[in-house]
Amino acid sequence: MQELHVPAATFVTSGIAALAGVLIPLSLFIFLRKKYDIKKIPYFVGFAVFIIFAMTLEGIFNRLILGGGRAEILMQRPLLYGLAGGFLAGLFEETGRFVAFKTILKKYRADDLTAISYGAGHGGFEVFFVLFSASVSNIIIATMINMGNIDALTANLDEAGRASVEQTLVALCDTNPLSYLLSIVERIAALTFHLSASVLVWFAVKNKRHWIFYPLAIMLHTIFNAIAASASMLGIHVALVELIICVMAVLYALLARYIWKKERIFLKESKDL
């Protein structure tokens, strides 16, 4: 195997990304508490639902549906692969929101800010998990590479497993350090989407006449993830991919803002009748 070395800049940008993974969700929570006095419980319910529905249940179904070499076959068709993964993410995460709003958070239904608090928790935990966990892992592996301890990473692996790990190590060494900073932008866009999706599902639960917002959230989630995944696989420059994701996040936020205003007016008028 070729001699590998991770540049110092990668350690710096990975460290910044790890720090952002902690500060972004924490700062958002503090801001929302001070500015809007959001409740704590919905925020932490968002944490729990992400762990149960996105990390656990979605992970199980991903392995069942895309396991056994099926993922590799689909990856030859990036758009189809992106749609499959995006749909599973949308189905499980939006269903998680729906279930939480219908059950655990039912007693908070009078306060529409519950949707924002929950969305901040759901999206905030994803930011922490993706940025902090991945960045710390990268730093640990990069340190082992630079110390010449690669054998410790590939020990007890068969030939296929060793080849896969070595490919990952080469990618870590060759990746532009700035891409780790772009990942922060991507997570902020994703967090914006989670806040927006929470608004849609919240009013789907609160106003049964507009139940369509729930499948709409699944569809938007599918599109968001599919474009992000397939664009990268198609070789589109990472900066352009991030720009596309940010534009989508802004459009979703504007849609959520519009629905928020319309629904609050509608519900108020219905109560006055």
N, C-alpha and C positions, 0 to 999 in steps of 0.2 A: 504494500500500500504506500502511496506517495506520502511524503512528509507534510504534515498539516500544521497550520498555525492560524490562530484566530487573532485578528488585529485588535489593538487596544481600543479603537473607536467602537467596536462591537460591545465591549464591556461597558463603555460609557453609556451608549444609547440603550442597551438592554437594562442598565441600572435605572435610567430615566423612565423607561417604560414600566419597570417594576414599581417604582415610586408612584407613577401616575395611576397604576392599578389600585393603589391604596387611597390616594388623595382624591381622585375623581368621585368615587361613590361616597366617600366620607364628606367631602366638601358639598356635594349636592344635597346630602341629607341635612347637614347643618344649615345650608341656605334655605331649604324648604321649611325646616322647623322654625327658623327665625322669621322668615318672610310670610309664610302662610300657616304656620302652626299645625303642620301635618301630624297625623297620629303615628306613633311608633310601630304599633302592631302590624298594620298593612305593609309597612316597609320590610319587616322581617318575615312576614308571610311570603312576600315576593322572593326573598332569599330561599326559603324552604321549597317553594313551588318550582323554582329553577332547578334546584338540586334533584327533586323528585321526578319532575316531568322531563326536563331537558337533559340532565346528566345521567339519570338512571333509566327511566322508561324509554326515552328516545334512543339512548345508547343501546338498549337491549334490542329494540326493533331494527335499529340500523344494522346490528350484527346479523339478525335473522334475515333481513331483506337483502342487504348488500354484502353479506358474508359469502364464503365459499367461492371466491373468485368473481362473483357477480359485479362487485365494485370495479374491478380492473376492466371488465368488459364494458361497463357503462362509461368509464373514464375515457374510452376511445370516442365517446360522443359527449363532449363537455356540457352541452346545453341540457341534454337528457339527464346526465349525472347531477347537474346543478338543480334541475327541477325536482328530481327524486329526493335529494338531500334537503332542499328547501321546503318541499311539501311536508316531509316528516318533522322538520323543525317547527314549521308553522302549525301543523296539526297538534303536536304535543304541547308546545308552549302556549298557544292561544286557548287550547282546551284547559290547560292548567290555570290560566287566568279565569276562564269561565267558571270552572269548578270552585276556585277560591272565592270569587265574587258571589256565587250562589250559596255557598255554605259558610265557611269560616268568617268571611267578611260581611255576611248578611246584615249583622247588627250595625254596620257602619254605612249602610246604604243611603242614609239621609245626607251624608257628607260626600259630595262629589270629589273632593280632594283625596278621597281614599284611592281613587284610580291613579292619581299622580304619585301618591306615597308608595303604592304597590309597584307601579312601573319603575320608580326609582330604585326599589329594592331588587326587583327581578333583573332589570338591566344593570344595576350597580354590581350585583354579584357576578354577572357575566364579565363585566369589565375587570373585576378583581381576579376572577379565575383565569381569564385569557391573558391579561397583561402581566399580572404579578406571578402567577404560577409558571407560565411559559417562559417569562424572562429570567426568573430565578433558575429554572431548569437549564436554560441556555447558558447562563453564567457558570453554573456548576460544570456542565459538560465542556464548555470552552476552557475552563481552568484545567480540567483533566487533559484536554488535548495539548495545551501549551506546556503542561508539565510532563508530557510524554507518557501518560497513563492510558493510552487508547486501548491497550490490551484488556484493561479492566472492564471496558465497556462491551467488548466482544467475546469475552471468555464464556465458555459453556454454551455458545450458540452454534447451530448448524451452519452449513455453508450459505444457505439462503438468508438466514437471519443475520449472519455476519455481513453479507453483501448489502442488506438493507440498512443496517446501522452505519456502515462505512459511507454509504450514499448520503445519509443524513448528516454525518460529520463533515463531509466535503461541502455540502450545501450550507452548513453553518459557517464554515470558513470563507466561502465565496459570496455569501449574501452581503449586499450593500448595507453598511451599518445604519444608513438613513432610513431603511425600510422599517426599522424598529420604532422610529419616531412616527412614521406614517401609520403604524399600527395603532398608535394613540388616537390619531384622527379617525381611523376606522371604528374604534371602540366608542368614541363620542357620538359618531353617526349612528351606530347600533343602539346606543343608550337612548338617543333621541327617538329612534324608531320604537323602542320598547315603551317609552312614555306615551307615544302616539297610539300604539296598538292597545295599550291598557285603557285609554279613553274610549276607543271603539267598542271593546268588549264590555267595558263597564256599562255603557248605555244600552248595549244589546241585552244585558241582564236587567237593568233598571227599567227599561221601556220595552216590553215584549213586542210591541208593534214594529220595533226596529231591530228585531233579532238578526236581520241580514248583516248587521255590523260584525257579528261573530265570524261567519264564513268569509266576509270581506277582509277581516284581519288575517285570517289564514291565507287567503289569496295574496295579500300584500306582503306577508311574511315570506311566502314562497318565492315571489318575484324578487324581493330584496336579497334573499340568500342565493337564489339561482344566478342572478346577475353577478353577484360578488364572486361566487365560486367558478362559474363558467368563464367569466372574463379573464380571470387569472390563468385558468387552464388553457385558454386560447392564445396566451402569450401577450395579452394587452399589457402595456406598461403599467406598473404598479401605481404610479401617480395618477394616471388616467382612471384606473379602477377606483381609487379612493375618491376622485372627483365625482364619478358617477354615483358612488354610494352616498356621498354627502348631498348631492342634488336630490336623490330619492328621499333621503332622511328629511330634508327641508320640505319637500312636497308632501310627505306623510304628516309632518308636523302641522302644516297649513290645513290639511284635510281634517286632522284631529281638532284643531282650533275652531274650524268652521262647525264641526259636529258638536263640539262642546257648547258653543254659543247657541246653536239652534235647539239642541236638546234641553238645555236649561230653560230657555224661553218656552218651549213646548210643554215641559213638565210643570212649569209655573202656571201657565195658562190652564192646563188640565186640572190643576189643584184648585184654581180660582172658580172653575165652573160649578 
